[in-house]
Amino acid sequence: MCRNIKVLFNFEPPATEEEVRSAALQYVRKISGSTKPSAANLAAFERAVEEVARASSALLGSLVTTAAPRDRELEAAKAHVRAVRRFGE
């Protein structure tokens, strides 16, 4: 599950709210051990996702770096090359 959590800091353009929420969802799924919570746990699950997303956005907004922003397309191409090497075409 956590393989889907991507680095979101220091990209141009910056991470979107949807990317932050997706990472938060993956994190909550991993620590809860559930990809789809029961109806009894749905509210707690969704609340946790929103809180993790909010904390993640605050973190990303407060981090500083002197490094140049990374290019999303270049990083995606590198990831594709790694995936091809690992799994084949």
N, CA, C and O atoms as a CHARMM CRD file, in Angstrom:
* protein
*
  356
    1    1 MET  N      0.80100  -1.19900   0.00000 PROA 1      0.00000
    2    1 MET  CA     0.00000   0.00000   0.00000 PROA 1      0.00000
    3    1 MET  C      0.84900   1.27000   0.00000 PROA 1      0.00000
    4    1 MET  O      0.55800   2.19400  -0.76000 PROA 1      0.00000
    5    2 CYS  N      1.87900   1.34100   0.82300 PROA 2      0.00000
    6    2 CYS  CA     2.64300   2.57700   0.96500 PROA 2      0.00000
    7    2 CYS  C      3.52000   2.88200  -0.23100 PROA 2      0.00000
    8    2 CYS  O      4.09500   3.96800  -0.30300 PROA 2      0.00000
    9    3 ARG  N      3.63900   1.97300  -1.15600 PROA 3      0.00000
   10    3 ARG  CA     4.43600   2.27300  -2.33900 PROA 3      0.00000
   11    3 ARG  C      3.82700   3.40600  -3.13300 PROA 3      0.00000
   12    3 ARG  O      4.51700   4.03700  -3.93500 PROA 3      0.00000
   13    4 ASN  N      2.55500   3.67900  -2.92900 PROA 4      0.00000
   14    4 ASN  CA     1.88400   4.74200  -3.66300 PROA 4      0.00000
   15    4 ASN  C      2.12000   6.11500  -3.05800 PROA 4      0.00000
   16    4 ASN  O      1.73300   7.11500  -3.66300 PROA 4      0.00000
   17    5 ILE  N      2.73900   6.20200  -1.89200 PROA 5      0.00000
   18    5 ILE  CA     3.02200   7.49400  -1.29900 PROA 5      0.00000
   19    5 ILE  C      4.28000   8.03500  -1.96900 PROA 5      0.00000
   20    5 ILE  O      5.34600   7.42400  -1.89500 PROA 5      0.00000
   21    6 LYS  N      4.14800   9.16800  -2.61300 PROA 6      0.00000
   22    6 LYS  CA     5.23700   9.77700  -3.35300 PROA 6      0.00000
   23    6 LYS  C      5.78300  10.98400  -2.59400 PROA 6      0.00000
   24    6 LYS  O      5.08500  11.59300  -1.78400 PROA 6      0.00000
   25    7 VAL  N      7.03800  11.31500  -2.86800 PROA 7      0.00000
   26    7 VAL  CA     7.62300  12.53900  -2.33100 PROA 7      0.00000
   27    7 VAL  C      6.85800  13.70400  -2.94100 PROA 7      0.00000
   28    7 VAL  O      6.65600  13.75600  -4.15400 PROA 7      0.00000
   29    8 LEU  N      6.43200  14.63800  -2.09600 PROA 8      0.00000
   30    8 LEU  CA     5.64100  15.76600  -2.57500 PROA 8      0.00000
   31    8 LEU  C      6.35000  17.10400  -2.41200 PROA 8      0.00000
   32    8 LEU  O      5.86100  18.12300  -2.89700 PROA 8      0.00000
   33    9 PHE  N      7.48200  17.11400  -1.74400 PROA 9      0.00000
   34    9 PHE  CA     8.18100  18.36400  -1.46000 PROA 9      0.00000
   35    9 PHE  C      9.13800  18.75200  -2.57500 PROA 9      0.00000
   36    9 PHE  O      9.78500  17.90400  -3.18900 PROA 9      0.00000
   37   10 ASN  N      9.21100  20.03400  -2.81800 PROA 10     0.00000
   38   10 ASN  CA    10.18500  20.65000  -3.71900 PROA 10     0.00000
   39   10 ASN  C      9.97800  20.26800  -5.18600 PROA 10     0.00000
   40   10 ASN  O     10.92400  19.92000  -5.89200 PROA 10     0.00000
   41   11 PHE  N      8.73300  20.34000  -5.62100 PROA 11     0.00000
   42   11 PHE  CA     8.42300  20.12500  -7.03100 PROA 11     0.00000
   43   11 PHE  C      7.88000  21.41000  -7.62900 PROA 11     0.00000
   44   11 PHE  O      7.30800  22.25100  -6.93600 PROA 11     0.00000
   45   12 GLU  N      8.07100  21.53900  -8.91100 PROA 12     0.00000
   46   12 GLU  CA     7.49900  22.65100  -9.64500 PROA 12     0.00000
   47   12 GLU  C      6.60500  22.08100 -10.71900 PROA 12     0.00000
   48   12 GLU  O      7.12800  21.38900 -11.59200 PROA 12     0.00000
   49   13 PRO  N      5.32200  22.30400 -10.73600 PROA 13     0.00000
   50   13 PRO  CA     4.54200  23.05700  -9.75800 PROA 13     0.00000
   51   13 PRO  C      4.38600  22.28000  -8.45500 PROA 13     0.00000
   52   13 PRO  O      4.57500  21.06400  -8.43100 PROA 13     0.00000
   53   14 PRO  N      4.04300  22.97800  -7.37200 PROA 14     0.00000
   54   14 PRO  CA     3.91300  22.31900  -6.06200 PROA 14     0.00000
   55   14 PRO  C      2.83200  21.24100  -6.05600 PROA 14     0.00000
   56   14 PRO  O      1.97400  21.19400  -6.93700 PROA 14     0.00000
   57   15 ALA  N      2.89200  20.39400  -5.05900 PROA 15     0.00000
   58   15 ALA  CA     1.90400  19.31800  -4.90900 PROA 15     0.00000
   59   15 ALA  C      0.49800  19.89900  -4.78600 PROA 15     0.00000
   60   15 ALA  O      0.28900  20.93300  -4.15100 PROA 15     0.00000
   61   16 THR  N     -0.44700  19.22100  -5.39900 PROA 16     0.00000
   62   16 THR  CA    -1.84100  19.65400  -5.33400 PROA 16     0.00000
   63   16 THR  C     -2.49200  19.09700  -4.07200 PROA 16     0.00000
   64   16 THR  O     -1.95500  18.19700  -3.42600 PROA 16     0.00000
   65   17 GLU  N     -3.65300  19.64500  -3.73400 PROA 17     0.00000
   66   17 GLU  CA    -4.40800  19.13400  -2.58700 PROA 17     0.00000
   67   17 GLU  C     -4.76900  17.66600  -2.80100 PROA 17     0.00000
   68   17 GLU  O     -4.76600  16.87600  -1.85600 PROA 17     0.00000
   69   18 GLU  N     -5.07900  17.30600  -4.04400 PROA 18     0.00000
   70   18 GLU  CA    -5.43900  15.90900  -4.35400 PROA 18     0.00000
   71   18 GLU  C     -4.25600  14.96800  -4.12000 PROA 18     0.00000
   72   18 GLU  O     -4.43600  13.86700  -3.60100 PROA 18     0.00000
   73   19 GLU  N     -3.05300  15.39300  -4.49700 PROA 19     0.00000
   74   19 GLU  CA    -1.86700  14.56300  -4.26000 PROA 19     0.00000
   75   19 GLU  C     -1.61500  14.38400  -2.76900 PROA 19     0.00000
   76   19 GLU  O     -1.27300  13.29100  -2.31600 PROA 19     0.00000
   77   20 VAL  N     -1.78500  15.46100  -2.01000 PROA 20     0.00000
   78   20 VAL  CA    -1.59200  15.38300  -0.56300 PROA 20     0.00000
   79   20 VAL  C     -2.64600  14.46400   0.04900 PROA 20     0.00000
   80   20 VAL  O     -2.32600  13.64500   0.91100 PROA 20     0.00000
   81   21 ARG  N     -3.89200  14.59200  -0.38600 PROA 21     0.00000
   82   21 ARG  CA    -4.96300  13.73900   0.14800 PROA 21     0.00000
   83   21 ARG  C     -4.73300  12.27200  -0.21700 PROA 21     0.00000
   84   21 ARG  O     -4.98000  11.38600   0.60100 PROA 21     0.00000
   85   22 SER  N     -4.26500  12.01300  -1.43200 PROA 22     0.00000
   86   22 SER  CA    -3.98600  10.63000  -1.84300 PROA 22     0.00000
   87   22 SER  C     -2.89800  10.00500  -0.97500 PROA 22     0.00000
   88   22 SER  O     -3.00200   8.84400  -0.58100 PROA 22     0.00000
   89   23 ALA  N     -1.86500  10.77200  -0.68100 PROA 23     0.00000
   90   23 ALA  CA    -0.80000  10.27700   0.18700 PROA 23     0.00000
   91   23 ALA  C     -1.34300  10.02400   1.59100 PROA 23     0.00000
   92   23 ALA  O     -0.99600   9.02600   2.22200 PROA 23     0.00000
   93   24 ALA  N     -2.19300  10.92500   2.08000 PROA 24     0.00000
   94   24 ALA  CA    -2.79000  10.75800   3.41000 PROA 24     0.00000
   95   24 ALA  C     -3.66900   9.51000   3.44500 PROA 24     0.00000
   96   24 ALA  O     -3.64300   8.76000   4.42100 PROA 24     0.00000
   97   25 LEU  N     -4.44000   9.28800   2.39400 PROA 25     0.00000
   98   25 LEU  CA    -5.29200   8.10200   2.31400 PROA 25     0.00000
   99   25 LEU  C     -4.45800   6.83000   2.36800 PROA 25     0.00000
  100   25 LEU  O     -4.80300   5.89500   3.09000 PROA 25     0.00000
  101   26 GLN  N     -3.36900   6.78400   1.61400 PROA 26     0.00000
  102   26 GLN  CA    -2.50100   5.60300   1.62400 PROA 26     0.00000
  103   26 GLN  C     -1.90500   5.36900   3.00700 PROA 26     0.00000
  104   26 GLN  O     -1.81400   4.23100   3.46700 PROA 26     0.00000
  105   27 TYR  N     -1.50100   6.44800   3.66400 PROA 27     0.00000
  106   27 TYR  CA    -0.93400   6.33500   5.00400 PROA 27     0.00000
  107   27 TYR  C     -1.96900   5.77100   5.98800 PROA 27     0.00000
  108   27 TYR  O     -1.66700   4.85300   6.75000 PROA 27     0.00000
  109   28 VAL  N     -3.17000   6.31500   5.96700 PROA 28     0.00000
  110   28 VAL  CA    -4.21500   5.84900   6.88700 PROA 28     0.00000
  111   28 VAL  C     -4.59500   4.40100   6.57700 PROA 28     0.00000
  112   28 VAL  O     -4.83200   3.61200   7.49200 PROA 28     0.00000
  113   29 ARG  N     -4.65200   4.05200   5.30000 PROA 29     0.00000
  114   29 ARG  CA    -4.92300   2.65700   4.93800 PROA 29     0.00000
  115   29 ARG  C     -3.86200   1.73200   5.51600 PROA 29     0.00000
  116   29 ARG  O     -4.17700   0.66700   6.04700 PROA 29     0.00000
  117   30 LYS  N     -2.61300   2.14300   5.41100 PROA 30     0.00000
  118   30 LYS  CA    -1.51400   1.29800   5.88300 PROA 30     0.00000
  119   30 LYS  C     -1.57600   1.11100   7.39600 PROA 30     0.00000
  120   30 LYS  O     -1.51500  -0.01600   7.88600 PROA 30     0.00000
  121   31 ILE  N     -1.69800   2.21200   8.13700 PROA 31     0.00000
  122   31 ILE  CA    -1.64700   2.05800   9.59400 PROA 31     0.00000
  123   31 ILE  C     -2.91200   1.43300  10.16600 PROA 31     0.00000
  124   31 ILE  O     -2.87900   0.84000  11.24400 PROA 31     0.00000
  125   32 SER  N     -4.03500   1.56300   9.44600 PROA 32     0.00000
  126   32 SER  CA    -5.26800   0.94100   9.94500 PROA 32     0.00000
  127   32 SER  C     -5.38300  -0.51200   9.50300 PROA 32     0.00000
  128   32 SER  O     -6.14500  -1.28500  10.08300 PROA 32     0.00000
  129   33 GLY  N     -4.61500  -0.88200   8.46200 PROA 33     0.00000
  130   33 GLY  CA    -4.69100  -2.24100   7.94900 PROA 33     0.00000
  131   33 GLY  C     -5.95000  -2.49300   7.13900 PROA 33     0.00000
  132   33 GLY  O     -6.34500  -3.64100   6.93400 PROA 33     0.00000
  133   34 SER  N     -6.58000  -1.41900   6.67800 PROA 34     0.00000
  134   34 SER  CA    -7.84300  -1.56200   5.96900 PROA 34     0.00000
  135   34 SER  C     -7.86400  -0.66000   4.74500 PROA 34     0.00000
  136   34 SER  O     -7.59700   0.53700   4.84800 PROA 34     0.00000
  137   35 THR  N     -8.17900  -1.22600   3.59100 PROA 35     0.00000
  138   35 THR  CA    -8.30600  -0.39500   2.40200 PROA 35     0.00000
  139   35 THR  C     -9.70300   0.18500   2.28800 PROA 35     0.00000
  140   35 THR  O     -9.90300   1.23200   1.67200 PROA 35     0.00000
  141   36 LYS  N    -10.66600  -0.49900   2.88500 PROA 36     0.00000
  142   36 LYS  CA   -12.03400  -0.00300   2.89600 PROA 36     0.00000
  143   36 LYS  C    -12.61000  -0.26600   4.28800 PROA 36     0.00000
  144   36 LYS  O    -12.90900  -1.41000   4.63100 PROA 36     0.00000
  145   37 PRO  N    -12.76500   0.78900   5.09000 PROA 37     0.00000
  146   37 PRO  CA   -13.25400   0.59200   6.45100 PROA 37     0.00000
  147   37 PRO  C    -14.72600   0.17300   6.47900 PROA 37     0.00000
  148   37 PRO  O    -15.48500   0.42100   5.54300 PROA 37     0.00000
  149   38 SER  N    -15.08900  -0.45700   7.56300 PROA 38     0.00000
  150   38 SER  CA   -16.49400  -0.83100   7.74700 PROA 38     0.00000
  151   38 SER  C    -17.31700   0.43400   7.95400 PROA 38     0.00000
  152   38 SER  O    -16.76800   1.50400   8.21700 PROA 38     0.00000
  153   39 ALA  N    -18.61700   0.30800   7.83700 PROA 39     0.00000
  154   39 ALA  CA   -19.50800   1.45200   8.03700 PROA 39     0.00000
  155   39 ALA  C    -19.33100   2.04400   9.43100 PROA 39     0.00000
  156   39 ALA  O    -19.43400   3.25700   9.61100 PROA 39     0.00000
  157   40 ALA  N    -19.06500   1.18400  10.42200 PROA 40     0.00000
  158   40 ALA  CA   -18.88100   1.64900  11.79800 PROA 40     0.00000
  159   40 ALA  C    -17.61400   2.49300  11.95300 PROA 40     0.00000
  160   40 ALA  O    -17.54300   3.35600  12.82800 PROA 40     0.00000
  161   41 ASN  N    -16.61800   2.24300  11.10200 PROA 41     0.00000
  162   41 ASN  CA   -15.34900   2.95400  11.21500 PROA 41     0.00000
  163   41 ASN  C    -15.14700   4.02700  10.15200 PROA 41     0.00000
  164   41 ASN  O    -14.12500   4.71400  10.15900 PROA 41     0.00000
  165   42 LEU  N    -16.09100   4.18000   9.25100 PROA 42     0.00000
  166   42 LEU  CA   -15.92400   5.09700   8.13000 PROA 42     0.00000
  167   42 LEU  C    -15.67600   6.53600   8.57300 PROA 42     0.00000
  168   42 LEU  O    -14.78400   7.19200   8.03600 PROA 42     0.00000
  169   43 ALA  N    -16.42700   7.03300   9.52000 PROA 43     0.00000
  170   43 ALA  CA   -16.26400   8.42000   9.96500 PROA 43     0.00000
  171   43 ALA  C    -14.88000   8.64200  10.56700 PROA 43     0.00000
  172   43 ALA  O    -14.23100   9.64700  10.27800 PROA 43     0.00000
  173   44 ALA  N    -14.42800   7.71600  11.39700 PROA 44     0.00000
  174   44 ALA  CA   -13.10300   7.83800  12.00300 PROA 44     0.00000
  175   44 ALA  C    -12.01300   7.77300  10.94400 PROA 44     0.00000
  176   44 ALA  O    -11.02900   8.50900  11.01200 PROA 44     0.00000
  177   45 PHE  N    -12.19000   6.89300   9.97000 PROA 45     0.00000
  178   45 PHE  CA   -11.22600   6.73100   8.88200 PROA 45     0.00000
  179   45 PHE  C    -11.12200   8.02500   8.07300 PROA 45     0.00000
  180   45 PHE  O    -10.02100   8.51800   7.82800 PROA 45     0.00000
  181   46 GLU  N    -12.26200   8.57200   7.66100 PROA 46     0.00000
  182   46 GLU  CA   -12.26800   9.80900   6.87600 PROA 46     0.00000
  183   46 GLU  C    -11.70600  10.98000   7.67000 PROA 46     0.00000
  184   46 GLU  O    -10.99000  11.81400   7.11500 PROA 46     0.00000
  185   47 ARG  N    -12.02000  11.05300   8.95700 PROA 47     0.00000
  186   47 ARG  CA   -11.48900  12.10900   9.81200 PROA 47     0.00000
  187   47 ARG  C     -9.96400  12.01200   9.88400 PROA 47     0.00000
  188   47 ARG  O     -9.26900  13.02700   9.82800 PROA 47     0.00000
  189   48 ALA  N     -9.45200  10.79400  10.00700 PROA 48     0.00000
  190   48 ALA  CA    -8.00500  10.59100  10.05500 PROA 48     0.00000
  191   48 ALA  C     -7.34900  11.02100   8.75000 PROA 48     0.00000
  192   48 ALA  O     -6.29100  11.65200   8.76800 PROA 48     0.00000
  193   49 VAL  N     -7.96000  10.69100   7.62500 PROA 49     0.00000
  194   49 VAL  CA    -7.40700  11.08900   6.32400 PROA 49     0.00000
  195   49 VAL  C     -7.34200  12.60900   6.23800 PROA 49     0.00000
  196   49 VAL  O     -6.32800  13.16000   5.80900 PROA 49     0.00000
  197   50 GLU  N     -8.40200  13.28700   6.63700 PROA 50     0.00000
  198   50 GLU  CA    -8.41600  14.75700   6.57900 PROA 50     0.00000
  199   50 GLU  C     -7.37700  15.36300   7.51400 PROA 50     0.00000
  200   50 GLU  O     -6.72000  16.33800   7.15000 PROA 50     0.00000
  201   51 GLU  N     -7.21600  14.80800   8.70600 PROA 51     0.00000
  202   51 GLU  CA    -6.22700  15.33400   9.64800 PROA 51     0.00000
  203   51 GLU  C     -4.80300  15.11300   9.15200 PROA 51     0.00000
  204   51 GLU  O     -3.95700  15.99600   9.28900 PROA 51     0.00000
  205   52 VAL  N     -4.53400  13.95100   8.58200 PROA 52     0.00000
  206   52 VAL  CA    -3.19200  13.67100   8.04200 PROA 52     0.00000
  207   52 VAL  C     -2.93000  14.57800   6.84100 PROA 52     0.00000
  208   52 VAL  O     -1.82200  15.09400   6.69100 PROA 52     0.00000
  209   53 ALA  N     -3.91900  14.77700   5.99600 PROA 53     0.00000
  210   53 ALA  CA    -3.75600  15.66500   4.83500 PROA 53     0.00000
  211   53 ALA  C     -3.48500  17.09300   5.29400 PROA 53     0.00000
  212   53 ALA  O     -2.62700  17.77500   4.73400 PROA 53     0.00000
  213   54 ARG  N     -4.20500  17.54300   6.30100 PROA 54     0.00000
  214   54 ARG  CA    -4.01100  18.90000   6.82200 PROA 54     0.00000
  215   54 ARG  C     -2.60800  19.06300   7.41000 PROA 54     0.00000
  216   54 ARG  O     -1.94000  20.06700   7.16300 PROA 54     0.00000
  217   55 ALA  N     -2.16600  18.07300   8.18700 PROA 55     0.00000
  218   55 ALA  CA    -0.82300  18.12400   8.77300 PROA 55     0.00000
  219   55 ALA  C      0.24500  18.05200   7.68600 PROA 55     0.00000
  220   55 ALA  O      1.26800  18.73100   7.77800 PROA 55     0.00000
  221   56 SER  N      0.01900  17.24300   6.66800 PROA 56     0.00000
  222   56 SER  CA     0.97600  17.12800   5.56300 PROA 56     0.00000
  223   56 SER  C      1.08600  18.43100   4.78900 PROA 56     0.00000
  224   56 SER  O      2.18600  18.84900   4.42900 PROA 56     0.00000
  225   57 SER  N     -0.04000  19.07500   4.53200 PROA 57     0.00000
  226   57 SER  CA    -0.02100  20.36300   3.83900 PROA 57     0.00000
  227   57 SER  C      0.72600  21.40700   4.64800 PROA 57     0.00000
  228   57 SER  O      1.49200  22.19700   4.09700 PROA 57     0.00000
  229   58 ALA  N      0.50300  21.41100   5.95700 PROA 58     0.00000
  230   58 ALA  CA     1.21900  22.35400   6.82800 PROA 58     0.00000
  231   58 ALA  C      2.71600  22.08400   6.79100 PROA 58     0.00000
  232   58 ALA  O      3.51900  23.01600   6.72900 PROA 58     0.00000
  233   59 LEU  N      3.08700  20.82300   6.82800 PROA 59     0.00000
  234   59 LEU  CA     4.49900  20.45800   6.76100 PROA 59     0.00000
  235   59 LEU  C      5.11200  20.91800   5.44700 PROA 59     0.00000
  236   59 LEU  O      6.16100  21.56300   5.44800 PROA 59     0.00000
  237   60 LEU  N      4.47700  20.59700   4.33400 PROA 60     0.00000
  238   60 LEU  CA     5.00600  20.97500   3.02600 PROA 60     0.00000
  239   60 LEU  C      5.12100  22.49000   2.89600 PROA 60     0.00000
  240   60 LEU  O      6.04800  22.99100   2.25900 PROA 60     0.00000
  241   61 GLY  N      4.19200  23.21300   3.49200 PROA 61     0.00000
  242   61 GLY  CA     4.21900  24.67100   3.43200 PROA 61     0.00000
  243   61 GLY  C      5.29900  25.29800   4.28600 PROA 61     0.00000
  244   61 GLY  O      5.70800  26.43200   4.03700 PROA 61     0.00000
  245   62 SER  N      5.76900  24.57100   5.29400 PROA 62     0.00000
  246   62 SER  CA     6.76500  25.14700   6.19200 PROA 62     0.00000
  247   62 SER  C      8.19100  24.68400   5.91500 PROA 62     0.00000
  248   62 SER  O      9.13800  25.25500   6.45700 PROA 62     0.00000
  249   63 LEU  N      8.35900  23.66700   5.08700 PROA 63     0.00000
  250   63 LEU  CA     9.70800  23.19200   4.76600 PROA 63     0.00000
  251   63 LEU  C     10.41800  24.20300   3.86800 PROA 63     0.00000
  252   63 LEU  O      9.79900  24.85500   3.02700 PROA 63     0.00000
  253   64 VAL  N     11.73600  24.31600   4.06800 PROA 64     0.00000
  254   64 VAL  CA    12.54800  25.19300   3.22800 PROA 64     0.00000
  255   64 VAL  C     13.71600  24.39500   2.66500 PROA 64     0.00000
  256   64 VAL  O     14.16200  23.41800   3.26600 PROA 64     0.00000
  257   65 THR  N     14.20200  24.81900   1.51500 PROA 65     0.00000
  258   65 THR  CA    15.33700  24.15700   0.89100 PROA 65     0.00000
  259   65 THR  C     16.07200  25.15300   0.02000 PROA 65     0.00000
  260   65 THR  O     15.49900  26.14100  -0.43900 PROA 65     0.00000
  261   66 THR  N     17.34400  24.88300  -0.20100 PROA 66     0.00000
  262   66 THR  CA    18.11700  25.71200  -1.12700 PROA 66     0.00000
  263   66 THR  C     18.25200  25.00300  -2.47000 PROA 66     0.00000
  264   66 THR  O     18.78200  25.57200  -3.42400 PROA 66     0.00000
  265   67 ALA  N     17.77900  23.77200  -2.54400 PROA 67     0.00000
  266   67 ALA  CA    17.86200  22.99900  -3.78700 PROA 67     0.00000
  267   67 ALA  C     16.85800  23.53500  -4.80000 PROA 67     0.00000
  268   67 ALA  O     15.80000  24.05200  -4.44300 PROA 67     0.00000
  269   68 ALA  N     17.21100  23.39900  -6.04900 PROA 68     0.00000
  270   68 ALA  CA    16.29100  23.79600  -7.11700 PROA 68     0.00000
  271   68 ALA  C     15.10300  22.84800  -7.13700 PROA 68     0.00000
  272   68 ALA  O     15.25900  21.65900  -6.85900 PROA 68     0.00000
  273   69 PRO  N     13.90600  23.35800  -7.46500 PROA 69     0.00000
  274   69 PRO  CA    12.73200  22.47800  -7.53600 PROA 69     0.00000
  275   69 PRO  C     12.93100  21.38000  -8.57600 PROA 69     0.00000
  276   69 PRO  O     13.55200  21.59400  -9.61700 PROA 69     0.00000
  277   70 ARG  N     12.39400  20.20900  -8.27300 PROA 70     0.00000
  278   70 ARG  CA    12.47600  19.07800  -9.20600 PROA 70     0.00000
  279   70 ARG  C     11.37800  19.19900 -10.25900 PROA 70     0.00000
  280   70 ARG  O     10.29900  19.73600 -10.00600 PROA 70     0.00000
  281   71 ASP  N     11.68300  18.69400 -11.42300 PROA 71     0.00000
  282   71 ASP  CA    10.73800  18.71100 -12.53300 PROA 71     0.00000
  283   71 ASP  C      9.91000  17.43000 -12.49400 PROA 71     0.00000
  284   71 ASP  O     10.46600  16.33100 -12.49000 PROA 71     0.00000
  285   72 ARG  N      8.60100  17.56300 -12.46600 PROA 72     0.00000
  286   72 ARG  CA     7.70700  16.40000 -12.36300 PROA 72     0.00000
  287   72 ARG  C      7.87500  15.43800 -13.53600 PROA 72     0.00000
  288   72 ARG  O      7.90800  14.22300 -13.34400 PROA 72     0.00000
  289   73 GLU  N      7.98000  15.97100 -14.73200 PROA 73     0.00000
  290   73 GLU  CA     8.09800  15.11200 -15.91000 PROA 73     0.00000
  291   73 GLU  C      9.40500  14.33600 -15.90700 PROA 73     0.00000
  292   73 GLU  O      9.42500  13.15600 -16.25700 PROA 73     0.00000
  293   74 LEU  N     10.48900  14.98100 -15.51800 PROA 74     0.00000
  294   74 LEU  CA    11.77900  14.31000 -15.44800 PROA 74     0.00000
  295   74 LEU  C     11.76400  13.21000 -14.39000 PROA 74     0.00000
  296   74 LEU  O     12.27400  12.11500 -14.62700 PROA 74     0.00000
  297   75 GLU  N     11.18500  13.49300 -13.23200 PROA 75     0.00000
  298   75 GLU  CA    11.10000  12.49000 -12.16500 PROA 75     0.00000
  299   75 GLU  C     10.21500  11.32100 -12.58600 PROA 75     0.00000
  300   75 GLU  O     10.51300  10.17100 -12.26300 PROA 75     0.00000
  301   76 ALA  N      9.13600  11.60400 -13.30000 PROA 76     0.00000
  302   76 ALA  CA     8.25800  10.52900 -13.79500 PROA 76     0.00000
  303   76 ALA  C      8.99100   9.65700 -14.80100 PROA 76     0.00000
  304   76 ALA  O      8.82800   8.43700 -14.80300 PROA 76     0.00000
  305   77 ALA  N      9.79700  10.27600 -15.65600 PROA 77     0.00000
  306   77 ALA  CA    10.56800   9.50800 -16.63900 PROA 77     0.00000
  307   77 ALA  C     11.58800   8.60900 -15.94400 PROA 77     0.00000
  308   77 ALA  O     11.78200   7.46000 -16.34100 PROA 77     0.00000
  309   78 LYS  N     12.23400   9.13300 -14.91200 PROA 78     0.00000
  310   78 LYS  CA    13.19400   8.32700 -14.14500 PROA 78     0.00000
  311   78 LYS  C     12.48900   7.14000 -13.48600 PROA 78     0.00000
  312   78 LYS  O     13.00900   6.02400 -13.48900 PROA 78     0.00000
  313   79 ALA  N     11.31100   7.38400 -12.92400 PROA 79     0.00000
  314   79 ALA  CA    10.55000   6.31300 -12.28000 PROA 79     0.00000
  315   79 ALA  C     10.14900   5.25700 -13.30100 PROA 79     0.00000
  316   79 ALA  O     10.15900   4.06300 -13.00000 PROA 79     0.00000
  317   80 HSD  N      9.79800   5.68900 -14.49600 PROA 80     0.00000
  318   80 HSD  CA     9.42200   4.74500 -15.55100 PROA 80     0.00000
  319   80 HSD  C     10.61500   3.85800 -15.92100 PROA 80     0.00000
  320   80 HSD  O     10.46700   2.64600 -16.07800 PROA 80     0.00000
  321   81 VAL  N     11.77900   4.45800 -16.05600 PROA 81     0.00000
  322   81 VAL  CA    12.98700   3.68500 -16.38100 PROA 81     0.00000
  323   81 VAL  C     13.26200   2.66000 -15.28500 PROA 81     0.00000
  324   81 VAL  O     13.59100   1.51100 -15.57900 PROA 81     0.00000
  325   82 ARG  N     13.12900   3.07200 -14.01700 PROA 82     0.00000
  326   82 ARG  CA    13.33400   2.12300 -12.90700 PROA 82     0.00000
  327   82 ARG  C     12.31100   0.99000 -12.95100 PROA 82     0.00000
  328   82 ARG  O     12.65400  -0.16600 -12.70500 PROA 82     0.00000
  329   83 ALA  N     11.06800   1.31600 -13.26300 PROA 83     0.00000
  330   83 ALA  CA    10.02200   0.30700 -13.32200 PROA 83     0.00000
  331   83 ALA  C     10.27100  -0.68700 -14.45600 PROA 83     0.00000
  332   83 ALA  O     10.06700  -1.88800 -14.28400 PROA 83     0.00000
  333   84 VAL  N     10.70700  -0.19300 -15.60600 PROA 84     0.00000
  334   84 VAL  CA    11.00300  -1.06700 -16.73700 PROA 84     0.00000
  335   84 VAL  C     12.16800  -1.99400 -16.37400 PROA 84     0.00000
  336   84 VAL  O     12.14500  -3.18700 -16.67600 PROA 84     0.00000
  337   85 ARG  N     13.18600  -1.42100 -15.72200 PROA 85     0.00000
  338   85 ARG  CA    14.31700  -2.24100 -15.30800 PROA 85     0.00000
  339   85 ARG  C     13.88600  -3.31100 -14.30900 PROA 85     0.00000
  340   85 ARG  O     14.38000  -4.43800 -14.33800 PROA 85     0.00000
  341   86 ARG  N     12.96000  -2.94500 -13.43000 PROA 86     0.00000
  342   86 ARG  CA    12.52600  -3.87900 -12.38600 PROA 86     0.00000
  343   86 ARG  C     11.53400  -4.91400 -12.89500 PROA 86     0.00000
  344   86 ARG  O     11.65000  -6.09800 -12.57600 PROA 86     0.00000
  345   87 PHE  N     10.55700  -4.47400 -13.68700 PROA 87     0.00000
  346   87 PHE  CA     9.45700  -5.35100 -14.08100 PROA 87     0.00000
  347   87 PHE  C      9.45000  -5.72600 -15.55700 PROA 87     0.00000
  348   87 PHE  O      8.71600  -6.63000 -15.95600 PROA 87     0.00000
  349   88 GLY  N     10.24400  -5.05500 -16.36600 PROA 88     0.00000
  350   88 GLY  CA    10.21300  -5.29600 -17.81200 PROA 88     0.00000
  351   88 GLY  C      9.17700  -4.40800 -18.46500 PROA 88     0.00000
  352   88 GLY  O      8.47300  -3.65600 -17.79000 PROA 88     0.00000
  353   89 GLU  N      9.08700  -4.49700 -19.77700 PROA 89     0.00000
  354   89 GLU  CA     8.14500  -3.65300 -20.53200 PROA 89     0.00000
  355   89 GLU  C      6.78300  -4.03300 -20.12100 PROA 89     0.00000
  356   89 GLU  O      5.80800  -3.46600 -20.61400 PROA 89     0.00000
